[in-house]
Amino acid sequence: MLTRAQVSTFVGRTVYARGEQVLEAERVVSVARNGAKVVGHVLGTRDENYVVTITMSSASPDARPTLGRCTCPVRLACKHCAATLLALVERDERAARTSLAPAPRTEPRRAKDYTRTPEWQRTFEGMLTDAGLDTLEVDDA
């Protein structure tokens, strides 16, 4: 999974900090990853629409960014690229937390009653009795 440190290494500390500001200002409209490509839509300072395309080293989840292009005047590895990658990191972190979190319980825990015959078994036994099959011999061999 892409990390914040990898994003910082890719764009540099100054651009990384500006990318964080763009992300915090909620200027990243969308981010998507398809294999080794990441595409983002980011609003500029004056509400300009910028399209960010980032090439990753591979389609692997552990891939690192290798090239970041943007339609802004800076063109390469800009604050919009940083914000797009940071949005991707946040999305992946959120997904990891959600998938690892246990489902919330709606009822309190209770000890299992192993002496009680389950509903499915009672139903099945009733069907066998009705069909006259409850007294059949079973060959365990």
Salt bridges, closest charged atoms under 4 A:
ASP47 OD1 - ARG27 NH2 2.59
GLU90 OE2 - ARG4 NH2 3.92
ASP92 OD1 - ARG91 NE 3.85
GLU93 OE1 - ARG4 NH2 3.20
GLU107 OE1 - ARG110 NH2 3.89
GLU119 OE1 - ARG122 NH2 2.65
